[in-house]
């Protein structure tokens, strides 16, 4: 009986410690905005820039990455305005809906933030 009580006490303390750690390391809205901006700009550079039309003498394709870097503050602002955060204390759920001009498709993202990390569990193109 004493061993069971000891295991229960240690297990309870471990759960309380993990819960406290999760509360302390639950990332905030600004952390998510930086994460989402980094992920979106990388996607645009890797997937969209190579597909840019060769119109205008290849101008758009040649300067695509520079244009994305220049527009980074605006991208972050769009993400900030289009994100809804649901804070569950131990973790947060972020839902972002991005409607961008052509040739970039519109997307909905679902992301969980916990332990100062982000895990995107849904990325739907529409």
C-alpha positions in Angstrom: 0.0 0.0 0.0 2.9 2.3 0.9 4.5 1.8 -2.5 1.3 2.6 -4.3 0.9 5.8 -2.4 4.5 6.7 -3.2 3.9 6.1 -6.9 0.7 8.1 -6.9 2.5 11.0 -5.1 5.4 11.0 -7.5 3.1 10.6 -10.5 0.9 13.5 -9.4 4.0 15.7 -8.8 5.3 14.8 -12.3 1.9 15.7 -13.9 1.8 19.0 -12.0 5.3 19.8 -13.1 4.6 19.0 -16.8 1.4 21.1 -16.6 3.3 24.0 -15.1 6.0 23.7 -17.7 3.3 23.7 -20.4 1.7 26.9 -19.0 5.1 28.7 -18.9 6.1 27.6 -22.4 2.8 28.2 -24.1 3.8 30.4 -27.0 2.0 33.7 -27.5 0.5 35.5 -30.5 3.7 37.3 -31.4 5.7 34.1 -31.4 3.1 32.5 -33.8 3.2 35.5 -36.1 7.0 35.2 -36.5 6.7 31.5 -37.0 3.9 31.8 -39.6 5.7 34.7 -41.4 8.9 32.6 -41.6 7.0 29.6 -42.9 5.0 31.5 -45.5 7.9 33.5 -46.9 10.0 30.3 -47.2 7.0 28.7 -49.0 6.7 31.6 -51.4 10.4 31.6 -52.2 10.6 27.9 -52.7 7.3 27.1 -54.4 5.9 30.3 -55.9 8.9 32.2 -57.2 10.1 29.5 -59.5 6.6 29.4 -61.1 6.4 33.2 -61.6 5.5 34.0 -65.2 8.3 35.1 -67.5 6.4 38.2 -68.5 8.1 41.6 -68.2 11.4 40.2 -69.4 11.7 37.8 -66.4 11.6 40.7 -64.0 9.2 39.1 -61.6 11.1 35.8 -61.5 14.5 37.5 -61.0 13.4 39.7 -58.2 10.7 37.5 -56.6 12.7 36.7 -53.5 13.7 40.3 -53.0 10.1 41.4 -53.3 9.1 38.8 -50.7 11.8 40.0 -48.3 10.8 43.6 -48.8 7.1 42.7 -48.2 7.8 40.7 -45.1 6.5 43.3 -42.6 3.2 43.4 -44.6 3.0 39.6 -44.7 3.4 39.5 -40.9 0.7 42.2 -40.5 -1.7 40.2 -42.8 -1.1 37.1 -40.7 -1.7 39.1 -37.5 -5.0 40.4 -38.8 -6.2 37.0 -40.1 -5.3 34.8 -37.2 -7.6 33.7 -34.4 -5.9 32.3 -31.2 -7.7 30.0 -28.8 -5.6 29.9 -25.6 -6.2 26.7 -23.6 -3.5 27.7 -21.0 -1.5 24.5 -21.6 -1.4 25.0 -25.3 -2.9 27.4 -28.0 -4.6 26.7 -31.2 -4.1 29.2 -34.1 -6.4 29.4 -37.1 -5.2 31.6 -40.0 -7.0 32.2 -43.2 -4.9 33.8 -46.0 -6.4 35.1 -49.2 -3.5 36.4 -51.3 -3.5 37.7 -54.9 -2.8 35.4 -57.8 -0.6 33.4 -58.5 -0.6 32.4 -54.8 -3.6 30.3 -53.8 -5.6 31.0 -50.6 -5.0 28.9 -47.6 -6.4 28.0 -44.2 -3.8 26.9 -41.6 -4.4 25.2 -38.3 -1.5 25.2 -35.9 -1.0 24.1 -32.3 1.5 25.9 -30.1 3.0 24.1 -27.1 6.4 24.0 -25.4 7.6 27.0 -27.4 7.1 25.0 -30.6 4.5 25.1 -33.4 2.9 22.1 -35.1 0.9 22.8 -38.2 -1.7 20.1 -38.4 -3.8 21.5 -41.3 -3.0 23.4 -44.4 -5.9 23.5 -46.9 -5.7 25.2 -50.2 -8.9 26.7 -51.6 
